[in-house]
Structures are given as C-alpha cells and as structure tokens.
Amino acid sequence: MEPPIPLTAHPTFPAWLAWLILLGVCVITGGSIWWLRKRASRVWQQFAAEVKGEYRAKNSLSPACVVGDFGTRPFILETALSHDDDAPYYHTRGAIPTKNRAGIVLGLRRKSLLEEAQTRKVEAEFDLHDSDFTRRFFIVCTAPEHLEEILTTEVRRELSRYNDIELYIRFEELEWRRGGEVSDLNSIRRLMTLIGGIASTLDTMPSRSLTLSRRLADEALIAKGV
C-alpha cells in the first residue's frame, strides 16, 4: 500500500493585502467617477475654445455656461433648472437671439415611449408629410402655414437623433434643450448649427403686427401645450 499523501494547508491571505486591494479598487472607482463627472466641463471648455467664447464653471465639476458668438450670432450655452412641470427639470439649453419679424411662436418636444404609445391613435394636428416625425413629437405652433419652412427635412432628421430634445421659438429668442449636462461635443455643435439655420429662415419671413394680448397668448401656448 502506498503511503497517504499529506494534506497541504491553504496559504494564509494577509489581511493587509486585502485592505490594499480594496483601497486600490476604491481609488480607481472614485477616479473613474470623477473623470466621467468632469466630462461635461472638459467638453464645454473645448467648445468655448473652438468658438473663442468664454467658459464659466458652476463649481469644480459642473459647467455653468459658455457665451460668445456662434458664426455671426451671439449665443449662450448653459445649464438651467426649470419648473415647467411639477418636478424640477435640470437641463442644458443653447439659445440665440432672433428678430422673428413674423412673430412665430413654436414649441416642440420629443415624446417619451409611454407618451408615444398613448398618442399613437391620435391624429396629428399638423401635416408635415412625415408621419414618423409627427408621431414622435408634440408640436405647438402659432403659424402653421410656415411650419414646413421651419421644420425642413434636414431639421426633422437632426431632431430625430435625440430622445430628449426640445425646441422653442419665441419672439426674441430661439433655443434647444436637453436633459442633464450635455457632454457630447458633436451634439452641441450640431444643435447650435441647427438653431442658427432656423434663425436664418426666420429672418427671411415677412413681418406681421401682433397686439400685446395676442403676443402673450401665443407665448402661453408653449407652457400649456408642450
């Protein structure tokens, strides 16, 4: 009979090594979170450098705004908190001034998946000859005769890229909004170019006179309908 094989004791795992590994994991995790959290600030600073604008920080992690000129128009890119709904909405907005002599007021918001399902059988108020777009977006407009000039095929295609996009045309300002801190540089470029193109379209439209009460009523449509 062969002699029994002696059992080998399991090696002891030093407690200090376990703590060292745990500390390393915590440092790496914390560093990764910090790096990701700073992404928006880095992107906004890069955008400010591209357009020779001014970057301002809210704190060490979050951007406050970028101001300058985008093409031939002054602009602001900023984080903001709105209370249009019951819950506060923290978002990024890019805005430029516009002459808007036609006095067009427009509000547009991408529907959530639930809203899209709930309104699937509801007939769209505006006919843009694009059923996919009108199914996915809420639209309010005081000058529907100009809607196709504003929401061109290219504009609709760009807006459809984003699942949280909002677009507003007011009497003296044109803006886009997206939830949270937008940290994609290409999206910022594209959306600022988008509203710049819409502003150029508004510049070519004939002027019309509106009473103050009509102007106020038109502005109220956005808050009520979108």
C-alpha positions, 0 to 999 in steps of 0.5 A: 500500500502506498503511503497517504499523501499529506494534506497541504494547508491553504496559504494564509491571505494577509489581511493587509493585502486585502485592505490594499486591494480594496483601497486600490479598487476604491481609488480607481472607482472614485477616479473613474467617477470623477473623470466621467463627472468632469466630462461635461466641463472638459467638453464645454471648455473645448467648445468655448475654445473652438468658438473663442467664447468664454467658459464659466464653471458652476463649481469644480465639476459642473459647467455653468455656461459658455457665451460668445458668438456662434458664426455671426450670432451671439449665443449662450450655452448653459445649464438651467433648472426649470419648473415647467412641470411639477418636478424640477427639470435640470437641463442644458439649453443653447439659445440665440437671439432672433428678430422673428419679424413674423412673430412665430411662436413654436414649441416642440418636444420629443415624446417619451415611449409611454407618451408615444404609445398613448398618442399613437391613435391620435391624429396629428394636428399638423401635416408635415408629410412625415408621419414618423416625425409627427408621431414622435413629437408634440408640436405647438405652433402659432403659424402653421402655414410656415411650419414646413419652412421651419421644420425642413427635412434636414431639421426633422432628421437632426431632431430625430437623433435625440430622445430628449430634445426640445425646441422653442421659438419665441419672439426674441429668442430661439433655443434647444434643450436637453436633459442633464449636462450635455457632454457630447461635443458633436451634439452641441455643435450640431444643435447650435448649427441647427438653431442658427439655420432656423434663425436664418429662415426666420429672418427671411419671413415677412413681418406681421403686427401682433397686439400685446394680448395676442403676443402673450397668448401665443407665448402661453401656448408653449407652457400649456401645450408642450 
